Amino acid sequence: MKSVKIGSLEISGVDSDGDVEFTIEGDWNDAYTYVPVADLVKALEDLGVVPANTEETSSFHKSIEEFLKDRGFTVSKILDVEQETRTGGYCETCAYEEVVVDITFEDGDGQWTLYTYFGDMGELIRELTD
């Protein structure tokens, strides 16, 4: 799980329950709390730290949702769409890199699911618009 450290504050990525962990290191012990990611995003939007969900983002998420439904998934909400480069192979001579787009979504039962599209964001967008 990814995490970010800012001074004595550590913010960990979303866990399997859909919560973000905040840990503050103290002199004698640490304090921590868990916040549902939806509540955290809403709070940041309310503070103006991140923009509220725009019409453009909403349209993109609807396209991603249809893309996943066409592949047999039940989707209630798109949570994240992120491109990354992964490395693979078992040795130095057969090592390779591939660009993928990870789509995290909530299904009809409230479970979080990760779907990996093997290609870059541009290829995914072209597929969405064909």
DSSP file with accessible surface (Angstrom, degrees, kcal/mol):
  #  RESIDUE AA STRUCTURE BP1 BP2  ACC     N-H-->O    O-->H-N    N-H-->O    O-->H-N    TCO  KAPPA ALPHA  PHI   PSI    X-CA   Y-CA   Z-CA
    1    1 A M              0   0  153      0, 0.0     2,-0.1     0, 0.0    14,-0.1   0.000 360.0 360.0 360.0 134.1    0.0    0.0    0.0
    2    2 A K        -     0   0  139     12,-0.1    11,-3.5    10,-0.1     2,-0.3  -0.389 360.0-177.5 -71.6 152.1    1.3    3.4   -0.9
    3    3 A S  E     -A   12   0A  61      9,-0.3     2,-0.4    -2,-0.1     9,-0.2  -0.983  17.4-148.5-147.8 159.2    1.9    6.1    1.7
    4    4 A V  E     -A   11   0A  88      7,-2.6     7,-3.1    -2,-0.3     2,-0.5  -0.989  10.7-153.2-128.3 136.7    3.0    9.7    2.0
    5    5 A K  E     +A   10   0A 105     -2,-0.4     2,-0.5     5,-0.2     5,-0.2  -0.951  13.1 178.4-116.7 129.3    4.8   11.2    4.9
    6    6 A I  E >   -A    9   0A 104      3,-3.5     3,-2.5    -2,-0.5     2,-0.2  -0.927  66.9 -59.6-127.4  99.7    4.6   14.9    5.8
    7    7 A G  T 3  S-     0   0   67     -2,-0.5    18,-0.0     1,-0.3    -1,-0.0  -0.413 121.9 -15.0  61.0-123.0    6.7   15.6    8.9
    8    8 A S  T 3  S+     0   0   62     -2,-0.2    17,-2.6    -3,-0.1     2,-0.5   0.439 121.4  93.5 -91.8   2.0    5.2   13.5   11.6
    9    9 A L  E <   -AB   6  24A  47     -3,-2.5    -3,-3.5    15,-0.2     2,-0.5  -0.834  53.4-172.2 -98.9 128.4    2.0   12.8    9.6
   10   10 A E  E     -AB   5  23A  54     13,-3.1    13,-2.7    -2,-0.5     2,-0.5  -0.981   4.9-164.2-119.5 129.4    1.8    9.6    7.5
   11   11 A I  E     -AB   4  22A  47     -7,-3.1    -7,-2.6    -2,-0.5     2,-0.3  -0.963  11.1-157.4-113.7 118.7   -1.1    9.1    5.1
   12   12 A S  E     -AB   3  21A  17      9,-2.9     9,-0.6    -2,-0.5    -9,-0.3  -0.698  22.5-100.7 -97.7 152.7   -1.6    5.5    3.9
   13   13 A G  E     -     0   0A  25    -11,-3.5     8,-0.5    -2,-0.3     2,-0.2   0.076  57.6 -63.6 -62.2 175.1   -3.4    4.5    0.7
   14   14 A V  E     - B   0  20A  57      6,-0.1     6,-0.2     4,-0.1    -1,-0.2  -0.401  54.3-147.7 -67.8 129.6   -6.9    3.1    0.6
   15   15 A D    >   -     0   0   34      4,-2.6     3,-2.1    -2,-0.2    -1,-0.1  -0.258  36.5 -85.8 -89.1-177.2   -7.2   -0.3    2.4
   16   16 A S  T 3  S+     0   0  109      1,-0.3    96,-0.3     2,-0.1    -1,-0.1   0.702 127.9  56.9 -66.4 -17.6   -9.6   -3.1    1.6
   17   17 A D  T 3  S-     0   0  123      2,-0.1    -1,-0.3    94,-0.1     3,-0.1   0.417 120.0-107.3 -90.5  -0.9  -12.4   -1.5    3.6
   18   18 A G  S <  S+     0   0    6     -3,-2.1    19,-2.7     1,-0.3    20,-0.3   0.739  77.2 131.5  82.4  23.2  -12.2    1.7    1.5
   19   19 A D  E     - C   0  36A  35     17,-0.3    -4,-2.6    18,-0.1     2,-0.4  -0.813  51.6-139.8-111.0 151.4  -10.5    3.7    4.3
   20   20 A V  E     -BC  14  35A   9     15,-3.1    15,-2.4    -2,-0.3     2,-0.5  -0.914  21.5-138.6-104.8 131.9   -7.5    6.0    4.4
   21   21 A E  E     -BC  12  34A  48     -9,-0.6    -9,-2.9    -8,-0.5     2,-0.5  -0.794  13.8-165.8 -95.7 132.6   -5.2    5.7    7.5
   22   22 A F  E     -BC  11  33A  41     11,-2.8    11,-2.0    -2,-0.5     2,-0.4  -0.976   8.1-175.6-113.7 126.4   -3.7    8.8    9.1
   23   23 A T  E     -BC  10  32A  15    -13,-2.7   -13,-3.1    -2,-0.5     2,-0.5  -0.987  10.0-165.1-124.9 130.6   -0.9    8.3   11.6
   24   24 A I  E     -BC   9  31A  91      7,-3.3     7,-2.5    -2,-0.4     2,-0.4  -0.973  20.4-135.7-114.4 119.9    0.7   11.0   13.6
   25   25 A E        -     0   0   85    -17,-2.6     2,-0.2    -2,-0.5     5,-0.2  -0.596  25.9-168.6 -76.3 129.4    4.0   10.0   15.3
   26   26 A G        -     0   0   39     -2,-0.4     4,-0.1     3,-0.4    -1,-0.0  -0.626  34.7-108.6-110.6 172.9    4.3   11.1   18.9
   27   27 A D  S    S+     0   0  151     -2,-0.2     3,-0.1     1,-0.1    -1,-0.1   0.881 117.8  16.6 -67.6 -37.9    7.1   11.3   21.3
   28   28 A W  S    S-     0   0  239      1,-0.4     2,-0.3    -3,-0.0    -1,-0.1   0.723 136.5  -8.5-107.4 -33.3    5.8    8.4   23.4
   29   29 A N        -     0   0  124     -5,-0.0    -1,-0.4     2,-0.0    -3,-0.4  -0.974  69.0-103.0-156.2 171.5    3.2    6.8   21.1
   30   30 A D        -     0   0   88     -2,-0.3     2,-0.4    -5,-0.2    -5,-0.2  -0.754  21.0-148.3-102.6 148.0    1.5    7.2   17.8
   31   31 A A  E     +C   24   0A  61     -7,-2.5    -7,-3.3    -2,-0.3     2,-0.3  -0.919  23.6 173.4-111.2 140.0   -2.1    8.3   17.2
   32   32 A Y  E     +C   23   0A 151     -2,-0.4     2,-0.3    -9,-0.2    -9,-0.2  -0.982  12.4 179.9-145.8 157.8   -4.0    7.0   14.2
   33   33 A T  E     -C   22   0A  79    -11,-2.0   -11,-2.8    -2,-0.3     2,-0.4  -0.975  21.6-130.9-150.5 159.6   -7.5    7.1   12.7
   34   34 A Y  E     -C   21   0A 106     -2,-0.3   -13,-0.2   -13,-0.2    -2,-0.0  -0.952  19.3-171.0-116.6 135.8   -9.2    5.7    9.6
   35   35 A V  E     -C   20   0A  39    -15,-2.4   -15,-3.1    -2,-0.4     5,-0.1  -0.994  30.3-113.4-127.2 128.0  -11.4    7.9    7.3
   36   36 A P  E  >  -C   19   0A  53      0, 0.0     4,-2.1     0, 0.0     3,-0.4  -0.365  27.7-126.9 -57.7 136.4  -13.6    6.5    4.5
   37   37 A V  H  > S+     0   0   29    -19,-2.7     4,-2.7     1,-0.2     5,-0.2   0.873 108.2  55.4 -58.5 -37.1  -12.1    7.7    1.2
   38   38 A A  H  > S+     0   0   49    -20,-0.3     4,-2.3     1,-0.2    -1,-0.2   0.908 108.9  47.9 -63.0 -39.8  -15.5    9.2    0.1
   39   39 A D  H  > S+     0   0   99     -3,-0.4     4,-2.4     2,-0.2    -1,-0.2   0.889 111.8  50.3 -66.9 -38.6  -15.7   11.3    3.3
   40   40 A L  H  X S+     0   0   39     -4,-2.1     4,-2.5     2,-0.2    -2,-0.2   0.939 111.4  47.2 -65.7 -46.1  -12.1   12.5    2.8
   41   41 A V  H  X S+     0   0   62     -4,-2.7     4,-2.5     1,-0.2    -2,-0.2   0.933 112.4  50.3 -61.2 -45.2  -12.7   13.5   -0.8
   42   42 A K  H  X S+     0   0  109     -4,-2.3     4,-2.8    -5,-0.2    -1,-0.2   0.923 110.5  49.8 -60.1 -43.3  -15.9   15.3    0.1
   43   43 A A  H  X S+     0   0   45     -4,-2.4     4,-2.0     1,-0.2    -1,-0.2   0.925 111.5  48.1 -63.2 -42.4  -14.1   17.2    2.9
   44   44 A L  H  X>S+     0   0   55     -4,-2.5     5,-2.0     2,-0.2     6,-1.1   0.879 112.3  49.5 -67.0 -36.4  -11.2   18.2    0.6
   45   45 A E  H ><5S+     0   0   54     -4,-2.5     3,-1.1    -5,-0.2    -2,-0.2   0.932 109.8  51.3 -65.0 -44.8  -13.8   19.4   -2.0
   46   46 A D  H 3<5S+     0   0  108     -4,-2.8    -2,-0.2     1,-0.3    -1,-0.2   0.846 110.5  49.1 -61.3 -34.8  -15.6   21.4    0.7
   47   47 A L  H 3<5S-     0   0  134     -4,-2.0    -1,-0.3    -5,-0.2    -2,-0.2   0.584 113.2-120.5 -79.7 -10.8  -12.4   23.1    1.7
   48   48 A G  T <<5S+     0   0   61     -3,-1.1    -3,-0.2    -4,-0.6    -2,-0.1   0.615  79.7 122.7  80.6  11.7  -11.6   23.9   -1.9
   49   49 A V  S   <S+     0   0   98     -5,-2.0    -4,-0.2    -6,-0.2    -5,-0.1   0.893  80.9  22.0 -73.4 -39.5   -8.3   21.9   -1.8
   50   50 A V  S    S-     0   0   54     -6,-1.1    -2,-0.3    -9,-0.2    -1,-0.2  -0.958  96.2-103.8-124.3 146.4   -9.4   19.6   -4.7
   51   51 A P        -     0   0  108      0, 0.0     3,-0.1     0, 0.0    -6,-0.1  -0.374  39.3-106.8 -68.6 147.8  -12.0   20.6   -7.3
   52   52 A A        -     0   0   62     -7,-0.2     2,-0.1     1,-0.2   -10,-0.0  -0.263  57.1 -69.4 -65.3 160.2  -15.4   19.0   -7.0
   53   53 A N        -     0   0  100      1,-0.1    -1,-0.2     4,-0.1     2,-0.1  -0.329  61.8-146.5 -55.8 118.5  -16.3   16.3   -9.5
   54   54 A T     >  -     0   0   63     -2,-0.1     4,-2.7    -3,-0.1     5,-0.2  -0.420  22.6-110.7 -88.0 165.7  -16.6   18.2  -12.8
   55   55 A E  H  > S+     0   0  173      1,-0.2     4,-2.5     2,-0.2     5,-0.2   0.895 119.8  54.5 -60.7 -37.5  -18.9   17.4  -15.7
   56   56 A E  H  > S+     0   0  163      2,-0.2     4,-2.2     1,-0.2    -1,-0.2   0.936 110.3  44.7 -63.3 -45.6  -15.9   16.3  -17.7
   57   57 A T  H  > S+     0   0   51      2,-0.2     4,-2.9     1,-0.2     5,-0.2   0.924 112.5  52.5 -64.3 -42.5  -14.7   13.8  -15.1
   58   58 A S  H  X S+     0   0   43     -4,-2.7     4,-2.2     1,-0.2    -2,-0.2   0.913 109.7  48.4 -60.8 -42.0  -18.3   12.6  -14.7
   59   59 A S  H  X S+     0   0   70     -4,-2.5     4,-2.0     2,-0.2    -1,-0.2   0.912 111.6  49.8 -65.1 -41.7  -18.6   11.9  -18.4
   60   60 A F  H  X S+     0   0   58     -4,-2.2     4,-2.4     1,-0.2    -2,-0.2   0.937 111.0  49.4 -62.5 -44.7  -15.2   10.1  -18.5
   61   61 A H  H  X S+     0   0   42     -4,-2.9     4,-2.7     1,-0.2    -2,-0.2   0.885 108.1  53.7 -64.3 -37.1  -16.3    7.9  -15.5
   62   62 A K  H  X S+     0   0  130     -4,-2.2     4,-2.3    -5,-0.2    -1,-0.2   0.907 109.3  49.0 -63.4 -39.5  -19.6    7.1  -17.3
   63   63 A S  H  X S+     0   0   48     -4,-2.0     4,-2.3     2,-0.2    -2,-0.2   0.914 112.0  48.0 -65.4 -42.3  -17.6    6.0  -20.3
   64   64 A I  H  X S+     0   0    0     -4,-2.4     4,-2.5     2,-0.2     5,-0.2   0.914 109.8  53.8 -63.3 -41.5  -15.3    3.8  -18.1
   65   65 A E  H  X S+     0   0   41     -4,-2.7     4,-2.5     1,-0.2    -2,-0.2   0.931 110.0  46.2 -59.8 -45.5  -18.4    2.4  -16.4
   66   66 A E  H  X S+     0   0  100     -4,-2.3     4,-2.4     2,-0.2    -1,-0.2   0.899 109.6  55.5 -64.1 -39.5  -19.9    1.4  -19.7
   67   67 A F  H  X S+     0   0    9     -4,-2.3     4,-0.5     1,-0.2    -2,-0.2   0.925 111.9  43.0 -57.1 -46.2  -16.6   -0.1  -20.8
   68   68 A L  H ><>S+     0   0    0     -4,-2.5     5,-2.0     1,-0.2     3,-1.0   0.896 111.3  53.7 -70.7 -39.3  -16.5   -2.3  -17.7
   69   69 A K  H ><5S+     0   0   86     -4,-2.5     3,-1.9     1,-0.3    -1,-0.2   0.886 102.7  58.4 -63.1 -36.6  -20.2   -3.3  -18.0
   70   70 A D  H 3<5S+     0   0  125     -4,-2.4    -1,-0.3     1,-0.3    -2,-0.2   0.725 104.2  53.7 -63.2 -20.4  -19.6   -4.4  -21.6
   71   71 A R  T <<5S-     0   0   98     -3,-1.0    -1,-0.3    -4,-0.5    -2,-0.2   0.200 128.9 -96.2 -99.8  12.1  -17.0   -6.8  -20.1
   72   72 A G  T < 5S+     0   0   70     -3,-1.9     2,-0.2     1,-0.3    -3,-0.2   0.528  78.9 134.7  92.6   7.3  -19.5   -8.3  -17.6
   73   73 A F      < -     0   0   69     -5,-2.0     2,-0.6    -8,-0.1    -1,-0.3  -0.618  52.3-133.8 -89.6 149.2  -18.8   -6.3  -14.5
   74   74 A T        -     0   0   97     -2,-0.2     2,-0.5     2,-0.0    34,-0.3  -0.910  31.4-173.4 -96.5 122.3  -21.4   -4.7  -12.3
   75   75 A V        +     0   0    9     -2,-0.6    32,-0.2    32,-0.2     3,-0.1  -0.970  27.0 165.6-125.2 127.5  -20.3   -1.2  -11.5
   76   76 A S  S    S+     0   0   62     30,-3.4     2,-0.3    -2,-0.5    31,-0.2   0.676  75.5   4.1-106.3 -25.5  -21.9    1.3   -9.2
   77   77 A K  E     -D  106   0B 100     29,-1.5    29,-3.1   -12,-0.0     2,-0.5  -0.942  60.4-131.9-161.8 135.3  -19.1    3.9   -9.0
   78   78 A I  E     +D  105   0B   8     -2,-0.3    27,-0.2    27,-0.2     3,-0.1  -0.781  25.7 177.8 -85.5 126.9  -15.7    4.6  -10.6
   79   79 A L  E     -     0   0B  44     25,-2.8     2,-0.3    -2,-0.5    26,-0.2   0.806  58.7  -4.4-100.1 -37.8  -13.3    5.4   -7.8
   80   80 A D  E     -D  104   0B  72     24,-2.0    24,-2.8   -19,-0.0     2,-0.4  -0.982  44.0-165.8-160.2 144.1   -9.9    5.9   -9.6
   81   81 A V  E     +D  103   0B  24     -2,-0.3     2,-0.4    22,-0.2    22,-0.2  -0.980  26.2 168.0-132.9 117.6   -8.3    5.6  -13.0
   82   82 A E  E     -D  102   0B  72     20,-2.5    20,-3.3    -2,-0.4     2,-0.4  -0.993  26.0-145.8-140.9 131.3   -4.5    5.7  -13.0
   83   83 A Q  E     +D  101   0B  87     -2,-0.4     2,-0.3    18,-0.3    18,-0.2  -0.751  28.9 164.2 -92.8 140.2   -1.9    5.0  -15.6
   84   84 A E  E     -D  100   0B  56     16,-2.6    16,-2.7    -2,-0.4     2,-0.5  -0.979  35.9-120.4-149.9 161.6    1.4    3.4  -14.5
   85   85 A T  E     -D   99   0B  81     -2,-0.3     2,-0.3    14,-0.2    14,-0.2  -0.919  30.4-167.6-105.0 127.4    4.4    1.6  -15.9
   86   86 A R  E     -D   98   0B  69     12,-3.2    12,-2.6    -2,-0.5     2,-0.3  -0.864  10.2-143.1-113.7 150.5    5.1   -1.9  -14.6
   87   87 A T  E     +D   97   0B 110     -2,-0.3     2,-0.2    10,-0.2    10,-0.2  -0.835  24.5 167.8-110.0 150.5    8.1   -4.1  -15.0
   88   88 A G  E     +D   96   0B  20      8,-2.6     8,-1.8    -2,-0.3     2,-0.1  -0.818  20.7  92.5-145.3-173.9    8.1   -7.8  -15.5
   89   89 A G        -     0   0   36      6,-0.3     6,-0.2    -2,-0.2     3,-0.1  -0.181  63.6-108.9  99.9 161.1   10.3  -10.7  -16.4
   90   90 A Y  S    S+     0   0  233     -2,-0.1     2,-0.3     1,-0.1    -1,-0.1   0.569  90.7  19.3-104.2 -14.5   12.3  -13.1  -14.4
   91   91 A C  S  > S-     0   0   64     -3,-0.1     4,-0.6     1,-0.1     3,-0.5  -0.926  86.1 -93.0-148.5 175.0   15.8  -12.0  -15.2
   92   92 A E  T >4 S+     0   0  189     -2,-0.3     3,-0.6     1,-0.2    -1,-0.1   0.881 121.0  49.8 -62.4 -37.3   17.8   -9.1  -16.6
   93   93 A T  T 34 S+     0   0  134      1,-0.2    -1,-0.2    -3,-0.0    -4,-0.0   0.759 117.4  38.7 -77.3 -23.7   17.7  -10.4  -20.1
   94   94 A C  T 34 S+     0   0   58     -3,-0.5    -1,-0.2     2,-0.1    -2,-0.2   0.295  86.6 126.8-108.9  11.8   14.0  -11.0  -20.2
   95   95 A A    <<  +     0   0   61     -3,-0.6     2,-0.3    -4,-0.6    -6,-0.3  -0.340  33.4 173.5 -67.7 148.0   12.9   -7.9  -18.2
   96   96 A Y  E     -D   88   0B 121     -8,-1.8    -8,-2.6     2,-0.0     2,-0.4  -0.969  24.7-135.9-149.9 162.8   10.3   -5.7  -19.8
   97   97 A E  E     -D   87   0B 142     -2,-0.3     2,-0.4   -10,-0.2   -10,-0.2  -0.948  18.8-175.4-120.6 146.2    8.1   -2.7  -19.1
   98   98 A E  E     -D   86   0B  67    -12,-2.6   -12,-3.2    -2,-0.4     2,-0.5  -0.996  21.2-132.9-140.8 144.6    4.5   -2.3  -19.9
   99   99 A V  E     +D   85   0B  53     -2,-0.4    20,-0.7   -14,-0.2     2,-0.3  -0.833  32.8 173.0 -96.4 131.1    2.1    0.6  -19.5
  100  100 A V  E     -DE  84 118B   0    -16,-2.7   -16,-2.6    -2,-0.5     2,-0.5  -0.910  29.2-135.8-132.5 161.3   -1.3   -0.2  -17.9
  101  101 A V  E     -DE  83 117B   0     16,-2.6    16,-3.1    -2,-0.3     2,-0.5  -0.988  18.9-153.0-119.0 118.2   -4.3    1.7  -16.7
  102  102 A D  E     -DE  82 116B  13    -20,-3.3   -20,-2.5    -2,-0.5     2,-0.6  -0.830   8.2-165.3 -92.4 126.5   -5.7    0.6  -13.3
  103  103 A I  E     -DE  81 115B   0     12,-3.2    12,-2.8    -2,-0.5     2,-0.5  -0.962   0.3-165.0-114.5 117.0   -9.4    1.2  -12.9
  104  104 A T  E     +DE  80 114B  30    -24,-2.8   -25,-2.8    -2,-0.6   -24,-2.0  -0.903  20.0 164.8-102.2 128.8  -10.7    0.9   -9.3
  105  105 A F  E     -DE  78 113B   1      8,-2.6     8,-3.0    -2,-0.5     2,-0.5  -0.944  37.1-119.7-142.7 162.0  -14.4    0.7   -9.0
  106  106 A E  E     -DE  77 112B  58    -29,-3.1   -30,-3.4    -2,-0.3   -29,-1.5  -0.888  30.7-147.1-101.5 130.2  -17.2   -0.2   -6.6
  107  107 A D    >   -     0   0   31      4,-2.7     3,-1.9    -2,-0.5   -32,-0.2  -0.237  37.3 -85.0 -87.6-176.6  -19.5   -3.1   -7.6
  108  108 A G  T 3  S+     0   0   52      1,-0.3   -33,-0.1   -34,-0.3    -1,-0.1   0.716 128.6  53.4 -62.9 -21.0  -23.2   -3.5   -6.8
  109  109 A D  T 3  S-     0   0  141    -35,-0.2    -1,-0.3     2,-0.1     3,-0.1   0.335 120.0-106.3 -94.7   3.9  -22.3   -5.1   -3.5
  110  110 A G  S <  S+     0   0   34     -3,-1.9     2,-0.3     1,-0.3    -2,-0.1   0.536  75.2 139.6  83.9   5.6  -20.1   -2.2   -2.4
  111  111 A Q        -     0   0  121      1,-0.0    -4,-2.7    -5,-0.0     2,-0.4  -0.609  53.1-124.1 -83.3 143.6  -16.9   -4.3   -2.9
  112  112 A W  E     -E  106   0B  73    -96,-0.3     2,-0.4    -2,-0.3    -6,-0.2  -0.711  30.3-172.7 -87.9 135.3  -13.9   -2.6   -4.5
  113  113 A T  E     -E  105   0B  43     -8,-3.0    -8,-2.6    -2,-0.4     2,-0.5  -0.974  15.5-145.7-129.9 143.7  -12.5   -4.2   -7.6
  114  114 A L  E     -E  104   0B  96     -2,-0.4     2,-0.4   -10,-0.2   -10,-0.2  -0.940  13.9-173.4-110.7 124.7   -9.4   -3.4   -9.6
  115  115 A Y  E     -E  103   0B  51    -12,-2.8   -12,-3.2    -2,-0.5     2,-0.6  -0.976  12.0-150.6-114.4 131.2   -9.5   -3.9  -13.4
  116  116 A T  E     -E  102   0B  30     -2,-0.4     2,-0.6   -14,-0.2   -14,-0.2  -0.914   2.8-158.7-107.1 122.0   -6.2   -3.5  -15.3
  117  117 A Y  E     -E  101   0B  26    -16,-3.1   -16,-2.6    -2,-0.6     2,-1.2  -0.871  17.1-137.9 -94.8 124.2   -6.3   -2.3  -18.9
  118  118 A F  E    S+E  100   0B 133     -2,-0.6     2,-0.3   -18,-0.2   -18,-0.2  -0.711  73.7  52.5 -89.7  95.1   -3.2   -3.3  -20.7
  119  119 A G  S    S-     0   0    7     -2,-1.2    -2,-0.1   -20,-0.7     2,-0.1  -0.865  91.8 -73.6 160.2 174.0   -2.3   -0.2  -22.7
  120  120 A D     >  -     0   0   54     -2,-0.3     4,-2.1   -20,-0.1     5,-0.2  -0.357  47.5 -97.8 -90.9 176.7   -1.9    3.5  -22.0
  121  121 A M  H  > S+     0   0   44      1,-0.2     4,-2.7     2,-0.2     5,-0.2   0.878 122.4  55.6 -61.9 -38.2   -4.5    6.1  -21.2
  122  122 A G  H  > S+     0   0   28      1,-0.2     4,-2.4     2,-0.2    -1,-0.2   0.912 107.7  48.3 -61.4 -43.1   -4.6    7.3  -24.8
  123  123 A E  H  > S+     0   0   82      2,-0.2     4,-2.3     1,-0.2    -1,-0.2   0.904 111.7  50.3 -64.0 -40.2   -5.3    3.8  -26.1
  124  124 A L  H  X S+     0   0    0     -4,-2.1     4,-2.3     2,-0.2    -2,-0.2   0.939 110.5  49.2 -63.7 -44.2   -8.1    3.4  -23.5
  125  125 A I  H  X S+     0   0   74     -4,-2.7     4,-1.7     1,-0.2    -2,-0.2   0.913 110.0  51.3 -63.7 -40.9   -9.6    6.7  -24.5
  126  126 A R  H  X S+     0   0  140     -4,-2.4     4,-0.8     1,-0.2    -1,-0.2   0.918 110.4  49.5 -61.4 -40.3   -9.5    5.8  -28.1
  127  127 A E  H  < S+     0   0   74     -4,-2.3     3,-0.5     1,-0.2    -1,-0.2   0.877 109.3  52.3 -65.9 -36.0  -11.3    2.5  -27.3
  128  128 A L  H  < S+     0   0   37     -4,-2.3    -1,-0.2     1,-0.2    -2,-0.2   0.815 112.6  44.8 -67.9 -30.6  -13.9    4.4  -25.3
  129  129 A T  H  <        0   0  106     -4,-1.7    -1,-0.2    -5,-0.2    -2,-0.2   0.498 360.0 360.0 -96.1  -3.9  -14.7    6.7  -28.2
  130  130 A D     <        0   0  169     -4,-0.8    -3,-0.0    -3,-0.5    -4,-0.0  -0.400 360.0 360.0 -77.3 360.0  -14.8    4.1  -31.0
